[in-house]
């Protein structure tokens, strides 16, 4: 891509990569006097809607925070419902996503996954590996600090083995060791559920993302809410450390 094309892409109204913290499932269920897992199940319907809508709007990568490193501390029963839901949803939806040319991949610490979940993940990743439509990234057992720590560990190992010199460690190298190595950084982070936190999501990768916080609980999140977030994003001026004047001049050039 030449500089002009790069600028056009940077200034483009549709974010290439949207990352979502799907918060509010528990509160959605509790407000209806239902058990929390019912909120997670309703959350899957919202996932379906938003995956489809992002595909239609030309988003290239959609990363969903489905289960954080910290979620392991939830009551055992809720953890097991969430794991089961992830497994079943992948089983059930893989075929349709594949038909729609979606490529599925997962990021996160797999060391605590059941064999069944590992097999399911391997199977959907393999099935959809050659698709070139929307890249759907599901973060499971994921934490931004975990990601940086595993990158640091691999870098340290390479230095110990003598295949890497400490002077070679720069931002590009670190970025390439993260679990998102082949993906562009998120342009837009959407968090539903009314909290304004990153909650240990993609800490390194969100450095320049626009952050959009919505009060809507995730199971209530509709296409129209996504469109509100996308038009808010389209109105933002992304400066990447430059001054506003510099950006305007670059955009005119
Ligand atoms: C946060 O709501 C949501 C989660 C911890 C789980 C989200 C997972 C799904 C919607 C399933 C996704 C499935 C696929 C295949 C991507 P919360 O329970 O923290 O809500 P609260 O803040 O209201 O308690």
Boltz pocket constraint, residues with backbone or C-beta under 6 A from the ligand:
constraints:
  - pocket:
      binder: B
      contacts: [[A, 22], [A, 23], [A, 24], [A, 25], [A, 26], [A, 27], [A, 28], [A, 39], [A, 40], [A, 43], [A, 44], [A, 47], [A, 64], [A, 65], [A, 66], [A, 67], [A, 68], [A, 71], [A, 82], [A, 85], [A, 86], [A, 89], [A, 90], [A, 138], [A, 193]]
      max_distance: 6.0
